[in-house]
Amino acid sequence: MPALTVKNIPEKLYDHLKASAHAHHRSLNSELIHCLELALMPRRVGAQELLAEARALRQKVKVDRITAKEIDAAKREGRK
């Protein structure tokens, strides 16, 4: 397999990569490969797969329904 050395990485970018690797339980090398794959080799997602992912995410949300009023309040919250 080919090897690559990356030089002169900005410290802030390195810190983000390191934090992302830690959050995903990956090595820096594996995280970098994952990021490159996402950026350079995007995969096409079918409608059914996208719908299944959306439903899975919805199952993780503890709130049954969010009202338009709650959405508007959340948008304004960060603008004060």
N, C-alpha and C positions, 0 to 999 in steps of 0.2 A: 504494500500500500504506500502511496506517496506520502511524504511528510512535508510539513510547512512550518516555518518559523515566522511568527508575527512580531514585528519590532515597533517600538515607539507608540504603543497604545496609550492614549490619553488616560490619565489616572481615573477620571470620573467614569469613563467607559469601562475600564477594568473593574472598578468597584461594582458597577451595575452587573457586569458579566459574572463576577464572583458571587454576588447576592442571588442572582438568578440560578446559578449552578447549585448553590446551597438550598434554595427553595425547592428545586426539582430533584434533589438528591443525585446530582451528577457531578462529575469532575469538570474542571474548567475546559478541558479539551472536548469532552462530550457535549457540554453546553454550547461551546463555540460551533461545533459541527452541526448541532441541532439548529442554531440560529442561522447558519449559512444555508442549511437545507430549506428552512422556511422562507428565507429571502430569495434564494436563487432557484429553488425547485418547488414552487407552490403546487399543491395538489388540487385537483378539481373536486368539489364536493357536490354530490347530487342532492336534489331537493329532499328526498326521503332521509338521507343521512343528516342533513342540516336540521330537519324537523325533529329527528330522534335526539340530536344533541340539545336542541332547545327544550324539549320535554324533560330531558335528564337534568338540565340546569334548573328548570322550573320546579322540579321535585325537591331541590336543595333549598329553595326559598321557603322561609317559615310563614310568610304572610299569605293568606288566601287570595286577597284582592287588594290592589293599590288603587286608590281613587285619583282622579285627575287633580283634585285639590291637594292631596299629599304629594303628588309629583311636582306641582307648581311650587309648593312650599319647599321641597328639597332643592329645586333649582334656585330659588331665591336665597336659600340659606348660605351658600358660599359667596354671594354677591354683596354682603353687608360690609 
